[in-house]
């Protein structure tokens, strides 16, 4: 399948890649700036079923998050830090 990207360049899509239904996302961050992203789904038995995992750099993860926000028109706010007991 061919479609236009954000900068109007034609992009070829891989036809043979499977499409996965996912309803969850987990991210683990390493100290070296790499992040493990896991997408999956919660089964009726309440068990987590992983569909795919990706290792990405901090720059690429930020770009992915930006794309998610732009496409969903959702821009979350940073949570306020919990007050520490005196």
N, C-alpha and C positions, 0 to 999 in steps of 0.2 A: 504494500500500500504506500502511496506517495502522498505526502501532505506538506503544507508550508509551515515552517517554524516561525518563531517570534520575529526573526530578522528577515523573513520572506525568502529564505533559501529552501529549496526543495529537499526533503528528507525522505530517505527510504526506510520503511518500517519492516522488521523481520516478520514474515508471515507465519513461520513455524513455532513461534514462541507461545507457550500456553498462557491463558488468562486466568488469574487466580482471584477468587473472592476473598477479601481480607476485611476484618473489622477491628483490627488492632495493630498497634505499632509499638515496638520497644526499641530503645536506644541505649547502648552502653558506650561510655566514653573512656578512651585510654589516655594516659599522660603524654603520649607522643603526638596528640592532635588528630588521631584517627578515631573513627566511631563505627561501631557495629550496629547496623540497623536490621531489625527482624520484623517482618510483617507476617501476620497469621490470623487465625480465627478461633473463636471460642466455640467448642463443640457443645452439643446439648448436655453432655455429661459434665460440663463446666471445665473440661481439660483444654489447655492451650495447644493448638495445632499449628506449628510453624510452616509457612508456605515458602518463604525465601529469606535469605540473609545477604547483606551487602556490607562491605568495608568501604568507607568513604572518608575523605579528608574533611577537616572543619570547614574549609572554603566551599567544598561541594555540598556539604550538609546544609550550610546556610543558604546556598543557592536553591536547594530543593525545598527548604522551608519557605523561602520567599515565593517560589512558584506555587506552593500549596496555598499560601495566604492570598496571592493574587487571584488564583482560580476559584477560590471559595469566598472571596471578599470577607475574610475573617482575619482580624489582626488582634491576637490576644495581648493583654497587658502583662507586664512582669508582675508576679505575685509579690505582695508586700512581705518583708521578712517578719517572721514571728518575733514578737517582743521577748527579750531574754529576761528571766527573773533577776531581780536585783540582789 
